[in-house]
Every structure is written in C-alpha cells, then in structure tokens.
Amino acid sequence: MTTTAMAAGAPNGVTDLAGTTAANQYVEDIECLRKLFRSKNLTKFSIGHISCSAGSSSGDNYMSLVKRVTIHDAAAAESATATASCSVIIKRQIASISRRQLYRCGEAFTNEINVYQHVVPLLCRYSQQPLFPQCHIASHTDGSPSGEPIIVLQDLKALGFRMMNRLAGLDLRHCLLVMKKLAQLHAASLAAQHLEAAHFAEQCAHMSEIVYCPDAADFYSRILDTSVQQALDSLNASNADGYLSAPIRLIEQLQPKLFGQLHQSINAAAATPLSVICHGDLWLNNLMFRSQPEEVIFFDLQAMRRTSPVFDLLHFIYTSTHRQLRDVHTDTLLAAYAEALRKELGQQLRHTPAANQLADLCEIFSLQRLSEDYVRHVHYGLAISMWILPAVTFDPNNIPDLDVISELNLNGKEINCTQKLTPEYHLRIRDLALEFYEHGYLGV
C-alpha cells in the first residue's frame, strides 16, 4: 500500500524537461488551492504562502492522496498580531488511472464526497458530540482545468489527536471510547430517521454501496478469496502437529460461499427500517484519539453505508483488537455500546414526537438482541479480519508498487499484490482461527 504524494516543495536546481514540468505542476497545484480556499472563505486572514507535507504515513493509504496543507497568513511577517498559519488535510484522487480502475477508487471517492455533502450534516445535527473531522470542502471539482474532485478536512493532529499503533491493537479504555462514539453515530442515524424520515431517506439516497454491490462483486470476491487462501496457506504451514486441522477444514468449507454470505447479509439488513448509517470501514487506521479531553474521531468515510450496526461492531473488534482482549472483554464492549446507545436515544427522542417509540427502539437494540446478531453475523468478523490483517501487520520496508501492479492486472496479468506476510500476521491468523473454532463460530 503506497501513497503517491504531491511534492512537498518546488524542485531546486531543476534544468531538465521532466524537472521543469514537475516544478510547473507544483506551482499550478498551489495556485489552484489558493483560488479554491479564497472562493470558499476558508481562512479569516489573507492567504500567503502555502506549503504541503505528507498527511499519512507510508502504507497507510492506497485509495487516495492525503496531504497536510499549511496556509500561512500573508500579513504574519508584517504584524505581530497576525495569525501565523492554519493547517488542513486534503484528499485527492490518486494519479494512476489503472490503480483507480482496479481498486474502484473513483467510486469510493465519489461516495465520500456525497457523504460529506449530504449525510454528515444530517448526522451532526443529531449528535451532541463531534463524530468526524469538520469538512471545509467536499466537491466533485476543485476548479482546476482538469476538474479533479477534492475533500478538505479539519486537521485533527493540530487539535491534539493522534493515531494509535495498529500492531499493538487497542486496549480496553480506547475500545470503550470507540463503543461510545459508535453509539452516538448510530443513535444520530436512528433519531434522524424517526424525526424526519423523508429527509433522512433523501440524504441516504446519495450514498452508494461500493463493496457489496453487483458492479464490485467480482473484484472484491476475488480479493476476499485471495485473503482467505493466504490465511489457509499460513495455517497449513503452522500445522505440523495437526492442531489446526479442524479449523482449517471448516474455513475451507466456508471459503467458496463467504463473500456471497456477506453480500446477502449486509444488503438484507440495509433494506430493513431499523438499519442505521454505518461507518463501513471502522478500524485503527480510520480512528484518531486524544487524551485531554479523552475523545475519538472517525474519518475516511468512503465505505459508509446503511445496514445493521452489528457490522460496524464486528469490523472494529476483529481488526483493531488482539484475541486476549476479545476473550475477556467482548461482552463488556457490547454492553457498553448497548448502554451508550440507550442513553443517546433517550437524549435525542425523549421530548419529541418519537418519544412513544423509545421503549421499542431500546428493546430492538437491547444487549440480548445485539449479542444474538453478533453471533449470527460473526463470519463477517472472520472475513474482514483475514482481509485487513495483511494491512495491519505489513512490513514498512517491503511495500509493493501498486501502480505497477495495477497496470499489470488491467493488462490481464494476475499479480498477487499483498506485501510479504510477517510473523505477526501468521501469529494473528492462528489466534483468529483457534478463537473461531473454540467458540464454535466456524459452524454457525
């Protein structure tokens, strides 16, 4: 997973044609941003120098370009009272057309723009706490001659938020913060649905399913099948004494039907009146935390969808925690979510025309029903863990060139684009397989 980046500064001492072109492109990009920021009144000061730096670490992002852009006050050098600068995060489409096509990056980027334009404002009206970074601009065109789409977001790092170590996984305290925030997101969705149903449906219609839909089914089913096969190869290599034979056999039985099962479950849940707006890709790479005050913010909304809340719970728990925590605290996390959801719904609906539905909603989303749904759909947790674990455990010194891989794939050459699997990956896959086997989940 690589991130192609706009240059952090204009090239120095450039004399060749390629270098001159790069320098000219950099100037054009900066001027485009300057005009866009001015047209949207992004700052209260006169925009002077604009500088760019990496907005994510190597390997953290492969669906879009993420840059941190610092906007400097033109008057800062002349006045001691002038605002020195402010920073924002900019997301753009990746440059490689073949990579866009292979990974359906265009569809994902379009969905995120639509979510920020239509869905996020509605959710934020019903949530008493911030759910996402403030969105300054979400547009299908940046005003440049090429008309590239762009998203400009609040820089959470400037507010003290930080990403956590994905290899370490989250501890209970941070997981409980996520449960509370997830309950706030889902409660805001339910409140909006019950208090302004027509407007809610109209805004949700702007969202598109980007994974479990007919256009994407062939591509993503092959990716999932490859991920499951990698996991099986890892388990077989670790099975010298035969202790993994039973889980291997049961996972092999699941493999051919797994994507179809997820496709059916997620879309069936979306069609029910008690579905909620879900993040859709809730794992460590899409969370930022701060300690004072304690808070978590969700970002990267490309896969946002309407479905059962249990899929967000399974996605988070099986990608962002280790087995030791799940064995002891899964019930604790589900109970914390159910209680936070009950409280949030009470605050949102108690003094509204939907107050008479509050008791029914709390029963529908009770801990008992939530726990039953968790087990009923637990194969989603298995699939998403096998899918994402290579990204969680990747070796930063062995990241493949996805632009080259994408070009080869589109030309009909099947290339395994997963980075070299690490010892941590093999350990986590063994833990996952044994956990599902010992809990009886592989036969569910």
Disulfide bonds with the S-S distance in Angstrom:
none
